[in-house]
Amino acid sequence: MKKLNLILLLALLVFSANNTSSQTQKPNEPNAKLDEQVKNLVTPFKGKVSLYAKNLDTGETYALNGDERVRTASTIKIAVMIEAFARVSEGKAKWTDEVTLTKEKKVAGSGILFELSDNLHLTLRDAVNLMMMLSDNTATNLVLDVLTTDAVNARMELLGFKQIKINRKVGSGGDSAAGRDPENKKYGLGVATPHEMVQVMEKLERGEIISPAVSKEMIELMKKEQARYAIGRSLSDVPMASKYGALDRLRSAVGIIYSKKGKIAMAISCDDMPDIIWSVDNPAYLLMSQLSEVLVNGLG
């Protein structure tokens, strides 16, 4: 009887060990189910998808072309925001400093300043708020008139982000040294990798950019973005800090979704789409919405 009990005990231990190992994901081991779900969504999409995501609570990550350089569109405005907050924190600028809207400085596209009266006076903080909340292109250029594109890139370098570059002001002008590099011109306004954009969001969330208080202030500003077309689109009751971007054949989004399953940071780029569709139901927006759900559930 004792021999039989010993055999049963050994069998139970072996079964338990095998069952545990099959359920535990090893570090750096790809999440097979999540990978399958992502690729099922991405495969039929007409365009190039690059993404990187990370659960900031557990450290688990998922990437698809995550270290490839991509066009940023307006998501590069995150870098501009950081330089503005840094400049004020260092005492080199004040939020009450005045910027003036003139006819020559108006830029079409996203935002509201293009439609307002000439010679309107705003504070630097007003312009930064409009840049992040409404993705206002004119406000972005007013901010860059104060900061310069080269200063934004120098700040990214200082923070360890080697791939994040703003090439020029929105539309044209104010070319940075990086923007004059022929290799970077094809990226338009800015270039980055999804991986580094997620690292930026992680550092902001952890209070590691400028200071904990200033990092929190930037996260709170990003929570006020007015549009919710892409990531988190179907998760309207879940808090999110985000910035989206759009060009003719490109849609991109960067942010943190504060889900019950964890803080999921992600950066998604959908480029080279065959059709130009200026609609909130652009296929890339819909894809990013689906991907964000899958990433929240898969990394949660």
N, C-alpha and C positions, 0 to 999 in steps of 0.2 A: 504493500500500500504506500509506504514511504517513497519507494522508487517511482511509482505511478504519479504521486503528488509532485515529485521533483521534475518529472518530465513535463507535466502540465504547466508547472510554474515557469520552466524554461521556454516553453512554447508561447506562453502569454507574454513574457518579456520580449521575445523576438518580434512578435506581432506588434506590440506596443512601440518598439523602436522603429520598425519599418513604417508604421502608420504616422508617427511623429515626423520622420524625415521626409515623407511624401507631402506633408502639409507645410513644412517650414521652408520659406524661400531663403536660399543662401545669399550673402552679400554679393552684389554685382550679377546675380543670376537673373536673366530676363523673366519677366512675368509673362508666361506663355499665353494665358487666357487674355490678358490685357493686350498683348501684342496682336493676337488674332482679331480681337474686336476693333482695334485701331486700323489694322490693315484691311479689314472688311469694309470699313467706312472710306478709307483713303483710295483703295484700288479703283473704284469706278469714277472717282473725281477727275475732272478734266483740268489738270494743272499740277504744279509741283508743290508738295506739302512738306514743310519742315517744322519740327516741334520738339520741345523739351519741357518736361514737367517734373515737379518734385513735391513730395509730401514734406513740408517743413517740420512736421512733428516727428516723423519716423525716419526721414532721410531716404526713403525709397524713391527711385527715379524711373522715368521712362523717356526714351529718346527715339526720334525718327529723323535722321539727317540733322540732328541737333547741333552739330558743330560746323555746319555749312554756313557760309556768309549769305545773308539775304538782304533784300531791300527792306527798309524799315517803314517807309511812309511816315505817318505821324507818331508812331511809337517812339521815334527818336526824341520826341518832346519830353520824355522822361529824363533824358540826360540834360536837356536845357533847364528843366525844373530844378534838378539837383545843383547845377552850377549857380542858379539864382539864389537858392536857399543858402548855399555855401558862401556866396559873396556877401549876403546880408549878415550871416553869422560871423563872418570875419571882420565886419565893420567897414567893408569896402563899398557897400551900397546900403540904402535904406528902402524899406518897403514903401515909404511915402515919397520917394523920388518920383518925379513927374516924367511921363512920356506923352508925346503929342501925336495924335492921329492927323495925318495930312492926306490929301488926295493922292500924292505920289507914293505913299506908303501902304495904300490899300491893296490887298491881295485877295483875289476871288477864291472860291472854294468854301471849305468849312468855316463856320463861325458867324459872327454878327457884325463885327466892326466895319466890314466892307459896306454895309448898308447905312451906317450912321454918318452924322454930319462931319465935315472937315473941321480941323482945328479943335477936336475934342481932346480934353486933357484927362489923362488917367494916371493912377499911381502904378508903380512897378508891380505891386501886388495884384492890382486889378488885372493887369495884362497877363500875369502868370496864371491867375485863376481862370481867365477866359481861355488861355492856351490849353489848360488841362481839363476843364469842365466841358467846354464846347469845341475843343480842338481848333480854336480860332487861329487861322493862318496869319492874319494881320497882326494879332496880338503876339504871336510867336516871333515875328520879325521885329516888332517893337522891343521885345525882350532881348533879342539877339543884337539889336543896335547898342544896347547897354553892355552886354556880356562879351560878344564876339564868338564866332564859331570855333576859333582856335582855342579860346579859353575853355569852352565846353569839352573839347577833345582832350585838352591837358588835364582837366579834372577827371575824366574817365581813365586816363592813363595812370594818374596818381592813385586812383582807387583800385587799380589792377585790372581794368577792363580794356584789353588791348584791341579787341575787335569792334568796339562800339565807336562809330565815327559819324559826326554830322559833316556833310560835305559843303553845304551852303545854306543860305536863307531859303525860305519857301518861295518858289518861283524862280528867282535868280538873285545873284549878288551875294556879297559877303562870303565868297569862297574861302574855305579853310585850306591849310596846307595839304591836308588829306584829300580834300575835294579837287585839288589841282593835279593829283596823281591820276594819270590816265586809267589805271586799274580800277579806281573807285568811281569814276564818272558814270559808269553803267548802272550804279546803284541809286542814282538820283539824289534825293535829299539826305539819305543816311544809309549806313550799313551796320550790321551787327550779326551775331549768331543767336539763335534761340537760347542756347545754353547760357551765354553771358547775360542775356536779358533776364533770365530767371535768377541768376546770381545777384543781379542788381536788386530785384524784388526781395530776395531772401535777406540781403544785407539791410534793406530798408525795414523789413519786418522785425529783424533782430536788433534794430537800433544802432547799426554799425556804420551808418553814413552820416558824417558830421557830428551827430550826437544822438543819444536815444530820443530826446525831446523833439529835435528837428526831424529825425527820421519818422517819428510818429505823426508829426504835422504833415509831412509829405504823403504818408499813407492815407491820412484822413482826407486830404485834398483829392487823392485818386479815387477815394470812395464816392466822391461827388460827381464823377463823370456822368453826363446826362444820357448818353446813348448806351444801350445794352443790346447791340445787334449781334454780337459774336459770342465769345466765351460767356457762360453764365446766362445766356439768353432765356433758357427755359427754367432757370433757377431764380426766379424773381424775388423769392423770399429769403434768399441766402446773401449775406453781405459779400461785397466784392470790391477790391481796389484794382482799377484797371485803366488801360489806355488802348484805344484801337486806332487803326490807320487804314486808309483806302487810297488807291490809285486806280487807273483804268482797269488793269488786269491783275491787280494785287489787293488782297485784304490781309491785315495782320492784327494781332491782339496780344497784349501782355497783361498779366495780372495775377492776383491771388484771390482764390475763392475760399471763403471762410466757412467751410462745410462742417457738419457734425462729425464727419469722418477725418477731419484734419484740415490744416491750412494747405491748400494745394496751389502752388505757384506754377504758372505755365506761360509759355510763349509759343504762338502758332503763326506760321506764315503760309499763305496760299497764293502762289504766283503763277504767271504764265497761263492764265485762263484764256480760252479761245474767244470768249465773248465779253464785251463791255456791258455790264448790267448795273446801272445806278439805282439800285433798289435795296430796301432793307431785307429782301428775300434773295439777295445775291447767293448763288450756290456756295460760295466760300463762307459767308456768314452762317448759313445753315449747317455746313460741315463743321465749323468751329464750335457751334452750339452743341452738336452731337458729340464731338470729340471731348469737349469739356465735361459733359456728363460721364462719359466712359472713363476719363482720367480721374475724376473725383471718386467714382465707385471703385476703379481698379487700383488706385493708390491709397484709398482710404483705409 
